[in-house]
Amino acid sequence: VDQGRVKPGEWVAVHGCGGVGLSAIMIASSMGANVIAIDLTDEKLDFAKKIGAVATINASKTPNVVKAVKQITNGGAHMSMDALGHPTTSFNSISNLRRRGRHVQVGLMLGEHARPQVPMDKVIAFELEILGSHGMQAYRY
């Protein structure tokens, strides 16, 4: 959230509602952002809503997550985070951004997932930023 320079009123999409994703939801929400939580399980999404998400998307029940985010946000997220670290969540996180949006890759991508497909045509055409994050100093919370 810190790397993504979240501002009040912005739309933030968080892909993956594990510990990192839920922390991001709480922080972004407390900063005044409108947060969309995306995960595969309703239980995690219900909890995400309780801690600040204004909308949720169950990716296992939604045929097109990117389209769903764009509909909810009226054009795409300002900042999107892949908190899981999977080629699908990374691709969706980049693809659901609006023009000049910011993608933050927090989830580690190792082994066969280390080189995911990146929609470079969209990165260029939409002037997107792709940022990596490998932790945050405690005082930044």
C-alpha positions as CSV (number, residue, x, y, z in Angstrom):
1,V,0.0,0.0,0.0
2,D,2.9,2.3,0.8
3,Q,4.7,1.4,-2.4
4,G,1.5,2.0,-4.4
5,R,1.1,5.6,-3.0
6,V,-2.6,5.0,-2.2
7,K,-4.7,8.2,-1.7
8,P,-8.1,8.7,-0.2
9,G,-10.9,8.0,-2.6
10,E,-8.9,5.8,-4.9
11,W,-9.9,2.3,-5.9
12,V,-7.6,-0.4,-4.7
13,A,-7.9,-4.1,-5.8
14,V,-6.2,-6.7,-3.6
15,H,-5.7,-10.1,-5.2
16,G,-5.4,-12.7,-2.5
17,C,-6.8,-12.5,1.1
18,G,-4.1,-14.2,3.1
19,G,-2.2,-12.4,5.8
20,V,-0.5,-9.9,3.4
21,G,-3.7,-9.2,1.5
22,L,-5.8,-8.7,4.6
23,S,-3.2,-6.4,6.0
24,A,-3.2,-4.4,2.8
25,I,-7.0,-4.2,2.9
26,M,-7.0,-2.8,6.5
27,I,-4.3,-0.3,5.7
28,A,-5.7,1.0,2.4
29,S,-9.2,1.2,3.9
30,S,-7.9,3.2,6.9
31,M,-6.3,5.6,4.4
32,G,-9.7,6.3,2.9
33,A,-9.3,4.1,-0.2
34,N,-12.2,2.0,-1.7
35,V,-10.9,-1.5,-1.5
36,I,-12.0,-4.5,-3.6
37,A,-11.0,-7.9,-2.1
38,I,-10.5,-10.8,-4.6
39,D,-10.1,-14.4,-3.5
40,L,-11.3,-17.9,-4.1
41,T,-13.2,-18.5,-0.8
42,D,-16.3,-16.8,0.5
43,E,-15.1,-17.0,4.2
44,K,-12.0,-14.9,3.4
45,L,-14.0,-12.4,1.4
46,D,-16.6,-12.1,4.2
47,F,-13.8,-11.3,6.6
48,A,-12.3,-8.8,4.2
49,K,-15.6,-7.0,4.1
50,K,-15.6,-6.8,7.9
51,I,-12.2,-5.2,8.0
52,G,-12.8,-2.6,5.3
53,A,-13.3,-3.9,1.8
54,V,-16.2,-2.1,0.1
55,A,-16.6,-4.9,-2.5
56,T,-15.6,-8.5,-3.0
57,I,-15.1,-10.8,-5.9
58,N,-15.0,-14.6,-5.6
59,A,-12.6,-15.4,-8.5
60,S,-13.8,-19.1,-8.5
61,K,-17.3,-17.9,-9.3
62,T,-16.5,-15.0,-11.5
63,P,-15.7,-15.8,-15.2
64,N,-13.8,-12.5,-15.8
65,V,-12.3,-10.9,-12.7
66,V,-10.7,-8.1,-14.7
67,K,-14.1,-7.1,-16.2
68,A,-15.7,-7.3,-12.7
69,V,-13.1,-4.9,-11.2
70,K,-13.6,-2.5,-14.1
71,Q,-17.4,-2.5,-13.6
72,I,-17.2,-1.9,-9.9
73,T,-14.6,0.9,-10.2
74,N,-16.1,2.4,-13.4
75,G,-12.9,2.0,-15.4
76,G,-10.3,0.2,-13.3
77,A,-8.4,0.3,-10.1
78,H,-5.9,3.1,-9.4
79,M,-3.7,0.7,-7.5
80,S,-3.8,-3.1,-7.6
81,M,-1.8,-5.6,-5.6
82,D,-1.0,-9.3,-6.1
83,A,-0.6,-10.5,-2.6
84,L,-0.7,-14.2,-3.6
85,G,2.1,-14.5,-6.1
86,H,0.6,-16.5,-9.0
87,P,0.7,-15.9,-12.7
88,T,-3.1,-15.5,-12.9
89,T,-3.4,-13.1,-10.0
90,S,-0.4,-11.0,-11.3
91,F,-1.9,-10.8,-14.8
92,N,-5.3,-9.9,-13.5
93,S,-3.9,-7.3,-11.1
94,I,-2.1,-5.5,-14.0
95,S,-5.0,-5.9,-16.4
96,N,-7.6,-4.4,-14.0
97,L,-5.8,-1.1,-13.8
98,R,-7.1,2.2,-15.2
99,R,-4.8,4.5,-17.1
100,R,-1.7,5.5,-15.2
101,G,-2.5,2.8,-12.6
102,R,0.0,1.2,-10.2
103,H,0.6,-2.5,-9.8
104,V,2.4,-3.7,-6.7
105,Q,3.8,-7.3,-6.7
106,V,4.1,-8.5,-3.2
107,G,3.4,-12.2,-3.5
108,L,6.6,-14.1,-4.3
109,M,6.7,-15.9,-7.6
110,L,9.2,-18.7,-7.5
111,G,10.0,-21.8,-9.6
112,E,7.7,-22.3,-12.5
113,H,5.8,-19.1,-11.6
114,A,9.0,-16.9,-11.6
115,R,8.4,-15.5,-15.1
116,P,4.7,-14.7,-15.5
117,Q,3.0,-13.4,-18.6
118,V,2.9,-9.6,-18.5
119,P,0.4,-7.7,-20.7
120,M,3.1,-5.3,-21.9
121,D,0.8,-3.8,-24.6
122,K,-1.4,-2.5,-21.8
123,V,1.5,-1.4,-19.6
124,I,2.7,0.8,-22.5
125,A,-0.6,2.0,-23.8
126,F,-2.0,2.8,-20.3
127,E,1.3,4.1,-18.9
128,L,1.2,1.7,-16.0
129,E,3.7,1.4,-13.2
130,I,4.8,-2.0,-12.0
131,L,6.4,-2.0,-8.6
132,G,7.9,-4.8,-6.5
133,S,7.7,-4.9,-2.7
134,H,9.6,-7.2,-0.4
135,G,8.5,-5.9,2.9
136,M,8.0,-2.6,4.7
137,Q,9.6,-1.0,7.7
138,A,7.3,-1.1,10.8
139,Y,7.3,2.7,11.2
140,R,5.7,3.0,7.7
141,Y,2.5,1.3,9.0
